[in-house]
Amino acid sequence: MLKIIGAATVIAAAGTIGVTYAAELSRRARNIKSFTDALPALRREICDMLTPTLDAIAVSEIRFEPLIDIDEVRQLRRLLGKVGAEEQRIAITRAESRLTAMYEKIERERKSKGKVFAAVCLSVGLMIAIVLI
């Protein structure tokens, strides 16, 4: 009985690792997509309507925190409000194009590797469980 409980625990743990990896890829892609979708509104507020940067960030509802580990987001955050409107337009456009490319890459990775990784982790858990029993 103890071996069966141990085997079930190993299978569940391995499956959870795979599902967590797939969910993390999905969450990351969702965060990048929502950030990228908010950039045109931010650019319009800052460059076209000449709204102060802090107000423009509030109006565009852009959130930097989930993506602060991405270099493009850090650079954009550092530049906003410290340079002229045209430089901000260039920085926002550059960040938008790079983040769009990053989103497409993560989305391809999620589609190709997410389910495979979950299945591999579950299979490894099953193999370990078989060895334990």
C-alpha positions in Angstrom: 0.0 0.0 0.0 2.8 2.4 0.9 4.5 1.7 -2.5 1.2 2.6 -4.3 0.9 5.8 -2.4 4.5 6.7 -3.1 4.0 5.9 -6.8 0.9 8.1 -7.0 2.7 10.9 -5.3 5.6 10.7 -7.7 3.3 10.7 -10.7 1.3 13.6 -9.4 4.5 15.6 -8.6 5.9 15.0 -12.1 2.6 15.8 -13.8 2.3 19.0 -11.7 5.8 20.1 -12.8 4.8 19.7 -16.5 1.5 21.5 -16.1 3.1 24.3 -14.1 5.6 24.8 -16.9 2.9 25.0 -19.6 0.8 27.4 -17.4 3.9 29.6 -16.9 4.4 29.8 -20.7 0.7 30.8 -21.1 0.9 33.4 -18.4 4.0 34.9 -19.8 2.5 35.1 -23.3 -0.7 36.7 -21.9 1.3 39.3 -20.0 3.4 40.2 -23.0 0.3 40.4 -25.2 -1.6 42.7 -22.8 1.5 45.0 -22.4 2.0 45.2 -26.2 -1.7 45.9 -26.8 -1.4 48.9 -24.3 1.6 50.4 -26.0 -0.3 52.2 -28.9 -2.5 53.9 -26.3 0.5 55.0 -24.3 2.2 56.3 -27.5 -0.9 58.2 -28.5 -1.3 59.8 -25.1 2.3 60.8 -24.8 3.2 61.8 -28.3 -0.1 62.9 -29.9 -2.0 64.3 -27.0 1.1 65.4 -25.0 -0.3 64.0 -21.8 2.2 64.0 -18.9 3.9 60.6 -18.7 2.4 59.5 -15.3 -1.1 60.4 -16.5 -0.6 58.7 -19.8 0.5 55.5 -18.0 -2.6 55.6 -15.9 -4.9 56.2 -18.9 -3.3 53.5 -21.0 -3.6 51.1 -18.1 -0.1 49.7 -18.8 1.5 47.5 -16.2 5.3 47.2 -16.0 5.6 44.9 -13.0 4.9 41.5 -14.5 7.5 42.1 -17.3 10.1 44.1 -15.4 12.7 41.3 -16.0 12.6 41.9 -19.8 15.3 44.3 -21.0 13.0 46.2 -23.5 10.5 46.9 -20.7 13.2 48.1 -18.3 14.7 50.4 -21.0 11.3 51.8 -21.9 10.4 52.4 -18.2 13.7 54.2 -17.7 13.2 56.5 -20.7 9.6 57.5 -20.2 9.3 61.0 -19.0 13.0 61.7 -19.2 13.3 62.4 -22.9 11.3 64.3 -25.5 8.1 63.2 -27.1 9.7 62.1 -30.3 12.3 60.0 -28.5 9.6 58.4 -26.4 7.7 57.6 -29.6 10.7 55.9 -31.0 11.3 54.0 -27.7 7.7 52.8 -27.5 7.6 51.8 -31.2 10.9 49.8 -30.8 9.6 48.1 -27.6 6.4 47.3 -29.3 8.1 45.6 -32.3 10.5 43.7 -30.1 7.8 42.5 -27.6 5.6 41.5 -30.5 8.4 39.3 -31.8 9.0 38.0 -28.3 5.3 37.2 -28.0 5.2 35.3 -31.2 8.3 33.3 -30.2 6.8 32.4 -26.8 3.5 31.5 -28.4 5.2 29.1 -30.8 7.1 27.6 -27.9 4.0 27.3 -25.8 2.2 25.5 -28.7 5.1 23.2 -29.5 6.7 22.6 -26.1 4.0 23.2 -23.5 1.9 20.0 -24.0 5.0 17.9 -24.8 6.7 19.0 -21.6 3.6 18.1 -19.6 3.4 14.7 -21.2 7.1 14.0 -20.8 7.0 14.9 -17.1 4.0 12.7 -16.6 5.7 9.9 -18.5 8.9 10.2 -16.3 6.7 10.1 -13.2 5.1 6.9 -14.5 8.5 5.4 -15.2 9.8 6.3 -11.7 6.6 4.9 -10.2 7.0 1.6 -12.1 10.6 1.4 -10.8 9.4 2.0 -7.3 6.7 -0.7 -7.4 
